[in-house]
């Protein structure tokens, strides 16, 4: 059913059996499929399309031109299609905004956790492929592409123009620097900082991220640093007494 009050532009098109919560705002030329549930206080901008059997929970904001597929779940506080972080310095060191005129495309069966933000592309599209699962509080920057069935845990940050392959697993608080390519079936452990391209099936950990086995070997030495330092100090004392 449709609750009131709400605002729906006369040009918006709705499928069958929708739920529209109170205080929702549906802009012009929006297209909404069948069996869609839109909970209260959701904003949907101009020319947005939402596929069938998708649920958008309370307070989500879908900016203009965004496309959301079928069977998606968008949790409360999600923002899709806000401007990417694009600024250029002038000769005075002041920053001018670069217009962000692309959009966001979210394919079918995507889940987006609460308070996650997905920026629109500068040009072209930011793309979230089929079956991607995003946890809460993730930042996806402009022109990122996330491959099918990849999962990303909370508080990760993906910088602009990163291309992530399919079936990847990315842990919480991971940071990935801009313009990198992450292969398919890659695993990135929590709190890792990725500053280089990763090939298919890579498993990395640490900041900067290292191959998982190398990180574990290095960590053994790291745990023994105090003992190593004490041994070196003892050797220096003995050498100085000679």
Backbone torsions as a table, in degrees:
resi	resn	phi	psi	omega
1	UNK	NA	175.2	-178.5
2	UNK	-117.7	119.6	178.6
3	UNK	-89.1	157.3	176.2
4	UNK	-124.9	154.7	0.3
5	UNK	-80.5	155.8	170.5
6	UNK	-156.7	167.6	174.0
7	UNK	-119.6	126.4	176.8
8	UNK	-131.4	120.2	178.7
9	UNK	-65.7	144.3	-175.6
10	UNK	-62.7	-21.2	-179.1
11	UNK	-85.3	-9.5	-178.9
12	UNK	-66.7	145.4	-179.0
13	UNK	-120.8	134.2	-175.6
14	UNK	-122.7	143.0	172.3
15	UNK	-81.2	-164.3	-177.2
16	UNK	-86.4	152.2	169.5
17	UNK	56.8	47.7	177.8
18	UNK	-93.1	158.2	169.3
19	UNK	-118.3	128.7	179.8
20	UNK	-126.8	111.7	-175.8
21	UNK	-77.0	166.8	-179.4
22	UNK	-63.3	148.3	176.1
23	UNK	64.8	21.8	171.2
24	UNK	-80.2	154.8	-179.8
25	UNK	-128.8	115.9	-178.4
26	UNK	-113.7	114.2	-174.0
27	UNK	-82.5	-174.6	-173.7
28	UNK	-72.0	146.8	174.9
29	UNK	62.5	21.9	174.2
30	UNK	-73.7	141.0	176.6
31	UNK	-122.6	123.0	-177.3
32	UNK	-123.7	129.9	-175.5
33	UNK	-79.3	-167.1	-178.2
34	UNK	-77.4	149.5	172.9
35	UNK	58.4	30.7	178.2
36	UNK	-86.8	139.0	176.1
37	UNK	-115.7	122.0	179.2
38	UNK	-122.7	111.8	-172.9
39	UNK	-83.6	170.1	-172.2
40	UNK	-56.7	151.6	174.5
41	UNK	65.3	25.4	173.6
42	UNK	-87.7	138.2	173.0
43	UNK	-109.6	131.3	177.0
44	UNK	-127.2	118.3	-173.7
45	UNK	-80.6	-178.5	-176.6
46	UNK	-59.1	140.8	169.4
47	UNK	63.2	22.4	175.7
48	UNK	-79.1	143.5	172.1
49	UNK	-121.9	138.7	-178.9
50	UNK	-130.7	123.2	-176.3
51	UNK	-75.1	174.4	-176.1
52	UNK	-68.8	151.4	174.8
53	UNK	62.9	25.5	176.8
54	UNK	-97.5	145.1	178.3
55	UNK	-120.3	130.6	177.2
56	UNK	-121.2	114.3	-174.4
57	UNK	-82.1	170.2	-169.2
58	UNK	-54.9	137.3	171.3
59	UNK	81.6	2.4	176.5
60	UNK	-71.1	152.7	-179.7
61	UNK	-126.4	120.7	-179.4
62	UNK	-114.6	105.8	-176.3
63	UNK	-73.6	168.3	-173.6
64	UNK	-57.4	148.8	174.6
65	UNK	72.9	-2.1	-180.0
66	UNK	-68.5	148.6	177.7
67	UNK	-124.4	125.7	179.3
68	UNK	-121.3	132.6	-173.5
69	UNK	-82.3	-161.7	-179.4
70	UNK	-84.1	150.6	173.2
71	UNK	57.3	37.6	177.2
72	UNK	-98.9	156.7	174.1
73	UNK	-126.8	123.2	-179.9
74	UNK	-118.5	112.8	-173.2
75	UNK	-84.6	172.0	-174.0
76	UNK	-58.3	140.8	175.5
77	UNK	80.4	-0.3	177.1
78	UNK	-68.4	142.3	174.1
79	UNK	-124.2	119.8	-178.7
80	UNK	-117.3	123.3	173.3
81	UNK	95.7	10.8	173.6
82	UNK	-69.9	164.2	-175.3
83	UNK	-61.9	140.8	170.1
84	UNK	-68.4	163.1	-176.9
85	UNK	-83.9	79.4	-175.3
86	UNK	-120.8	108.5	179.0
87	UNK	-141.1	146.6	177.1
88	UNK	-126.6	140.3	179.9
89	UNK	-81.2	146.8	172.5
90	UNK	-97.3	-172.3	-176.1
91	UNK	-65.2	-18.4	178.1
92	UNK	-91.2	-2.4	-175.9
93	UNK	83.4	6.1	176.8
94	UNK	-84.9	156.0	-174.6
95	UNK	-107.3	133.1	175.6
96	UNK	-111.6	143.6	-176.8
97	UNK	-76.0	135.8	171.4
98	UNK	-90.7	122.3	-179.5
99	UNK	-56.3	136.1	179.3
100	UNK	-108.3	97.8	-169.5
101	UNK	-112.5	8.7	175.4
102	UNK	-84.2	-159.9	-179.9
103	UNK	-143.7	-172.4	174.8
104	UNK	-121.5	134.3	174.7
105	UNK	-119.0	122.9	177.2
106	UNK	-117.1	119.1	-176.2
107	UNK	-81.3	-171.2	-172.9
108	UNK	-71.4	153.7	171.9
109	UNK	60.6	37.2	177.4
110	UNK	-99.9	136.6	173.9
111	UNK	-113.0	132.0	-177.9
112	UNK	-125.5	117.9	-175.6
113	UNK	-75.1	165.1	-175.1
114	UNK	-56.7	140.6	174.1
115	UNK	64.0	18.3	171.7
116	UNK	-81.9	144.2	-179.5
117	UNK	-122.1	134.4	179.2
118	UNK	-126.0	111.8	-174.7
119	UNK	-81.3	146.7	173.8
120	UNK	-68.9	157.2	178.7
121	UNK	-72.6	152.3	170.9
122	UNK	-63.2	-53.0	168.6
123	UNK	-133.1	151.5	-179.8
124	UNK	78.8	-139.4	-172.9
125	UNK	-138.6	142.4	160.5
126	UNK	-84.1	128.8	-169.6
127	UNK	-125.8	127.0	173.2
128	UNK	-111.8	111.1	-171.7
129	UNK	-77.2	171.9	-174.6
130	UNK	-54.5	135.6	171.8
131	UNK	78.0	5.4	178.6
132	UNK	-67.5	142.0	177.5
133	UNK	-122.7	118.6	-178.8
134	UNK	-113.3	130.0	178.5
135	UNK	-76.5	-172.2	178.8
136	UNK	-73.3	153.6	168.1
137	UNK	56.1	48.9	176.0
138	UNK	-107.6	141.7	176.1
139	UNK	-107.9	118.8	175.6
140	UNK	-112.5	115.1	-173.4
141	UNK	-84.0	179.1	-175.2
142	UNK	-64.2	140.4	175.1
143	UNK	66.9	14.7	172.6
144	UNK	-70.8	147.2	170.6
145	UNK	-127.8	124.9	179.8
146	UNK	-112.2	122.9	-174.0
147	UNK	-71.6	164.6	-173.5
148	UNK	-57.9	138.3	171.4
149	UNK	62.6	25.5	171.0
150	UNK	-84.5	145.0	177.8
151	UNK	-120.3	139.4	-178.9
152	UNK	-132.4	127.8	-178.6
153	UNK	-85.5	173.0	-169.1
154	UNK	-59.2	148.8	171.4
155	UNK	67.4	16.0	172.9
156	UNK	-74.4	153.1	177.4
157	UNK	-130.5	121.8	-177.8
158	UNK	-112.2	113.3	-176.2
159	UNK	-75.5	171.8	-170.8
160	UNK	-59.3	141.2	172.3
161	UNK	66.5	17.3	173.4
162	UNK	-72.2	139.1	175.6
163	UNK	-114.9	115.4	-179.0
164	UNK	-108.4	134.4	-177.5
165	UNK	-75.5	-169.2	-177.0
166	UNK	-91.7	155.0	176.6
167	UNK	58.1	32.5	175.9
168	UNK	-86.9	156.5	175.7
169	UNK	-125.9	117.6	-174.4
170	UNK	-122.3	121.2	-174.1
171	UNK	-77.0	175.0	-178.5
172	UNK	-65.9	145.4	176.8
173	UNK	61.8	22.4	173.3
174	UNK	-75.1	140.3	172.9
175	UNK	-117.7	132.2	179.0
176	UNK	-121.7	121.3	-177.6
177	UNK	-68.6	160.4	-172.5
178	UNK	-66.5	151.1	171.6
179	UNK	67.1	18.9	178.7
180	UNK	-90.0	160.4	175.7
181	UNK	-117.2	122.2	178.6
182	UNK	-108.7	124.7	-174.7
183	UNK	-70.8	-170.9	177.9
184	UNK	-82.6	151.0	175.5
185	UNK	59.1	29.5	178.4
186	UNK	-83.2	143.1	175.1
187	UNK	-120.4	124.3	180.0
188	UNK	-119.6	117.5	-176.2
189	UNK	-71.7	159.0	-175.7
190	UNK	-55.7	144.1	176.2
191	UNK	65.3	17.6	176.7
192	UNK	-79.3	149.9	174.9
193	UNK	-115.2	113.1	-174.1
194	UNK	-100.0	120.4	-178.7
195	UNK	-123.0	12.6	179.1
196	UNK	-146.6	163.3	177.5
197	UNK	-63.8	149.0	177.7
198	UNK	-123.2	133.5	-179.5
199	UNK	-80.3	168.3	177.4
200	UNK	-52.0	140.8	174.4
201	UNK	68.1	11.0	177.2
202	UNK	-65.9	145.7	173.3
203	UNK	-127.6	118.1	-172.9
204	UNK	-131.9	158.3	177.1
205	UNK	-154.1	153.1	174.6
206	UNK	101.3	173.2	-180.0
207	UNK	-139.0	105.5	1.9
208	UNK	-68.7	149.8	-174.5
209	UNK	-66.0	134.6	177.1
210	UNK	-120.5	159.5	170.4
211	UNK	-52.7	142.1	-170.0
212	UNK	-55.5	-44.0	-179.4
213	UNK	-66.1	-39.4	177.9
214	UNK	-64.8	-39.7	178.7
215	UNK	-61.7	-44.5	-179.0
216	UNK	-63.8	-39.5	177.0
217	UNK	-64.0	-43.4	179.9
218	UNK	-65.7	-35.2	-177.9
219	UNK	-68.2	-32.2	174.7
220	UNK	-58.8	-45.1	178.2
221	UNK	-66.7	-38.5	180.0
222	UNK	-60.2	-41.8	179.7
223	UNK	-64.6	-25.4	-177.9
224	UNK	-97.6	9.5	-176.0
225	UNK	-59.4	-40.9	-178.9
226	UNK	-63.8	-39.1	177.4
227	UNK	-67.2	-41.7	178.6
228	UNK	-63.5	-41.6	178.5
229	UNK	-63.4	-41.5	178.5
230	UNK	-63.5	-40.1	178.9
231	UNK	-64.3	-42.0	178.7
232	UNK	-64.4	-42.3	178.4
233	UNK	-61.6	-40.3	179.4
234	UNK	-64.8	-41.9	177.9
235	UNK	-63.7	-39.7	178.7
236	UNK	-65.0	-39.3	178.0
237	UNK	-63.0	-44.2	179.1
238	UNK	-63.6	-40.1	180.0
239	UNK	-65.8	-36.2	-178.5
240	UNK	-73.6	-20.4	180.0
241	UNK	-85.8	-9.8	180.0
242	UNK	-76.9	NA	NA
